[in-house]
């Protein structure tokens, strides 16, 4: 397994080149390669390219380090992997000097490449995306050369859960049935059920009030949010794997494939119209001052009470005592569901932590084993200090975990099941929450109606 790091060089480029080409570190300069420049004059050639391209970039070069686990490769193989890395990442657009150091207990490549491309004249964009590309190419090369790489189960797990759950606001809104992500998911589900083709699906989403942006990712924004809201991309790490453009098309072609749940059922449970409220005939000043309003309020109250009684009958409630008992039961059931959700989240957090710790241990095992063989090698410790500390911290945390004996794949499978269980619990919680609000309003209306109309 290779560890990669990259940092900018703004000054003293020639000193950096002198360091990486030190013959004591590079097998008497045998392990030195370059592209489109002479290693001895690379610092001058880098600056000349910058001038010719009229570049105003402050950074002179980028220093990329690719370090291999101790004892896992040979100097020649490491150097060739470095050349392949340059070829795939820099794509023949930047001058570079590559050296392989063999002076320590581990082999590592130093790559100094021009920050400005002689082909495009543009500066290299160093960010999270470009660094992840370097990491990905490095892992691929390690795999092709029979070296250890990051656990595939861990990679799949991280790709699936790139965003770690909902923020607190999104979570609480979801429980109320008001989450904008939840509403978009529900609308997409409903549109999928109503559509026979992808084009019909897009038309249905427009009918539901959504603006559509079609590009690399399908994106939606509700027309009510036009002034303040942004488009939401249907990416796996935003809405979930079941809502990507490709998956939506598959679901339309085969309604039984990848169907998360019956949208009609879920939508009916999570969305409900807020019940009307009884007008207080005794303490409302408008009722006292306006005969017309008093007449309207009386009719409104009768209509509202009739509607409330009808809703109660649908819930199997035929008396005031049964309403009170039903309220207590629904409140109790809702609390039990919330307790289950919290317990499930706690278990998911524990599994997530175990997966991270196991991956950290696996990634740094060879480095730590080499360090333990000779703990007096302070240079080795300083070079790999962060990895050694990370390994020891992960081991300490995993020691007290009940998941320590399971593999990353097994833990990932358990996490998926818990995620599904949590989704079902939250849907049920939303249903119970809606029912509780309905019953509370029905009780409030009943109490107020009895107080206003039946009290003598």
Helices and strands as residue ranges (DSSP letters): E 2-9, H 13-20, E 32-35, G 39-41, H 42-52, E 61-68, H 75-90, E 96-101, E 108-114, H 128-144, H 152-160, H 168-176, H 180-194, H 198-207, E 210-214, E 218-222, G 223-225, E 232-233, G 241-243, H 245-253, H 263-270, H 285-289, H 291-314, H 320-373, H 378-383, H 385-399, H 408-453
